[in-house]
């Protein structure tokens, strides 16, 4: 688990592991993320983020009395998928694209 000091800035690239809570109305979410094998919790207007997505995060460490250390996110910029496995997973989220079609698209468009 990554530990920060309350009030200090956090910036970095993380991978979204799972959404604990998300409000589609307000956009607020609590998300488990990972950076370089270390886990961290993100909170803020990040309901748009999906599992397995890579994101560039900027925010501030805060120590919640109930939930402990977490990063209060100010900005979250999704990053494009990289590598064949990530591209395949991304393509399979598109309606009517399965594993076979995703493989065909990769073979045709990725050098």
N, C-alpha and C positions, 0 to 999 in steps of 0.2 A: 504494500500500500504506500503510495506517495504521500508524504507529509509535508505540509507547507506551514508557514508562519501566518497567522491571521493578519489580514491587511496588506500582505505582499502580493504583487502581481503574478499572474500565471499566464504564460503563453506557450503554445506548443501544438503539435500534431498528435491527435489521439484517434483511437478506433472505438466506435460505439459498440459495447457488448450487449446491453439490454436496457430497455426503458422500464423503470420501476413505476413511474406515474407520468401521465401526460393529460393535459386538459386541452382539448381541441378548441374550446371557446376562448381561453385566455392565451394559449400557446406556452404556458408554463409547464416544465417537465423536470423530473428527477431521473438522471441517466447514469448508469454504470459505464465507465470507459476504461481504456487501457492505453498506457504509453510505455513503450520499451519493456513490456512484461509487467509493469506495475499498475495496480488498479487505483482509480480515483472516482469520485462522485461529482457530477456536474449538476447544477441547478440553474434555472433561469428560463428565458423565452426560447426554448430549444425543442419544442414538441415536433418540429418538422424533421428532426434527425431520425434516421432509421438504423436498425441493427446492422452491424458489419460495415457501416459507412465510415470513411476516414474524414476527419474534420480538423480544421485549424481553429483553435480556441484561444480567446483572450478574455481574461477575467481576473478576479481577485479571490484569494483564499479567505475563507471564513470558517469560524468554529461555531457550529450550531450546538446549542446546549443539549438538544435531544439526539441529534444525528451525527455529531462529530465534525471532522474536517471535510470540507467540500469546496469546490470552486464555483463561485457565483459568476456565471458567464455573462459577459457584456456583448461579445460578438462570436458567432459560430459560422465559419465559412466552409461548406462542404468541398471536399477535394475530389477530383476525378479518380475513378478506379485505376489501379495499375497492376499489371500482370494478368496472365490468362485466367487464373482462377477468379480474381476479382471482377474482371470484365464479364466472364461467364455468369457469375452470380448477379451482376448488375443487369445483364440482358434478360435473364430469366424472370426478372420482376416485371418485364413488359408483357402485357396481355397477349396471349397466343404465341409466346416464344418459350419453348422448352429447351431442354439440354441439347437436343439434336440441332435445332435451328440456331441456337446460340453458338454452337461449334461451327456451323456453316458460315455464320456471319463473321466470326473471328478469322477463320481461314481465308475468307474473301477480302477482308478489309485491314487486317493487321499483318504487317511485314515482319 
